[in-house]
């Protein structure tokens, strides 16, 4: 599937967003191998090992609009990406290593990616979060995403189907 937007390096006040690379793997494995991080994502294996990171980098990543989030002075801290779903919608997904939660980094990265999507001509983005993920709910609301529905999805670390909130953002309106 082609990239929904060009994978252009992005820069914010504190972050550099660019294509993930081999040098990111040790930190990616360290941060992604956290049950609390995996619990907030729909499809992150746990435990997360080198084989998972290599599969992501070599098999899943090519052709996708996915950025490594790098904190200036600290390096890799998470990922954010846009991917086109089978029905043509473009979904934004992201994760951040737990030591970097509650510092505004994901809001900063997500705002940069949403701005890039808007400048690239996309007219709509979707995103979702588990209903108990108040941080993601706040980030998406601040960016203007509106709730479009809720459903129950199975999640291996949650042990049962859990409420998942779907949202969307119209990009064809002024920011």
Protein Blocks (a to p, Z undefined) as FASTA:
>chain_A
ZZfbdcdddddfkbccddddfklmmmmmmmmmcfklmmmpmbbccdddfklmmmmmmmmm
nopacdddddehklpabdcdddddfkopacddddddfklgonlmmmmmmmmmmmmmmmno
pabdcddddfklmklmmmmmmnopacfbdcddddfklopacddddddddfkbcZZ
